[in-house]
Amino acid sequence: MRLGFLGTGWIGRHRMQAMIKTGTIEAVAFADPSDEMAAEAAQLAPKAERVEGLDTLLARNLDGIVIATPSALHAEQSIQALEAGIAVFCQKPLGRSAAEVQAVVDAAKKADRLLGLDLSYRHTEGMRRIRELLQAGELGRVSAVDLMFHNAYGPGKSWFFDPAQSGGGCVIDLGVHLVDLSLWALDFPEVADVQARLLAKGQPLGPGQCEDYAVATITLADGRVISLACSWNLPAGRDAIIGASFYGEGQGAALRNVNGSFFDFVAERYRGTAAETLASPPDDWGGRAAADWARRLAAGERFSGEAERFVDVAHVLDRIYGL
């Protein structure tokens, strides 16, 4: 498969490398305004051509494109590529609102092209194992889910702090993973109610601000409850606190990061006060979503109804933001 890469910062290059390793794709062209980032990309794909931008990429007879640009551009660029008949793998968020996400999914469906989104935490071995337990009903009826993603650092680029460009703060940056993990693990149940509180520098969120701390309660139609919290720049004594816990009938399962790591996770199954390890480091999961999309594209897959679930997650995010 002939792929183009739009944006070759750290994430864009990492996903490029993961796809190349599958042996199913050829990186034929890439675009990035930074000479430094472009030089790094050229080392990964020395035969790929550096081009000026999206229009030039789309003229290179591509089968697919990987988009790793600022959030405000994701929906428009994805739609442009899909309307050109090119499959898309995009960084999250796919759009800044459910309306934008729906427009991208509609474009993918109309073009009948594979649409992928980098919801990478689904692909940790720990979450795979936990979802298997849930799908098999081994935890019984899961009545409560608790999730958190606290990042001791804030984003390094200024556009993250402009809601017009980013779509929001820590919720759309980190909370999107929490909402997706909970709904995906539970097979996307109907959401009845969403309540949230958003803060910026310890105060209620004001106009033009991006939240740096958020808590939300998602009540499902059958009465079950999902609670989540996320933040930027939390003085947590470590780089990050990340966790997803699922509590059933006398049993539970949880994914948590190890020693503040963004990359190392352990998953455990609980029976009362006893714990059983399901998965532990090392686990090279970061590029699996990208590699999976590349393999599916090479296998000839086109539009999948799974993409509709991106809209379900975006609707919950909208409700957290009070939209």
Secondary structure as UniProt FT lines:
FT   STRAND          2..6
FT   HELIX           10..21
FT   TURN            22..23
FT   STRAND          26..31
FT   HELIX           35..44
FT   TURN            46..47
FT   STRAND          49..50
FT   HELIX           54..58
FT   STRAND          64..67
FT   HELIX           71..83
FT   TURN            84..85
FT   STRAND          87..90
FT   HELIX           98..111
FT   STRAND          115..117
FT   HELIX           120..123
FT   HELIX           125..135
FT   TURN            136..139
FT   STRAND          144..151
FT   HELIX           158..161
FT   HELIX           163..166
FT   HELIX           171..175
FT   HELIX           176..185
FT   TURN            186..187
FT   STRAND          191..200
FT   TURN            201..202
FT   STRAND          203..204
FT   TURN            207..208
FT   STRAND          213..220
FT   TURN            221..222
FT   STRAND          225..232
FT   STRAND          240..247
FT   STRAND          251..257
FT   TURN            259..260
FT   STRAND          265..271
FT   TURN            272..273
FT   STRAND          274..279
FT   TURN            286..287
FT   HELIX           288..298
FT   TURN            299..300
FT   HELIX           305..307
FT   HELIX           308..320
FT   TURN            321..322
//
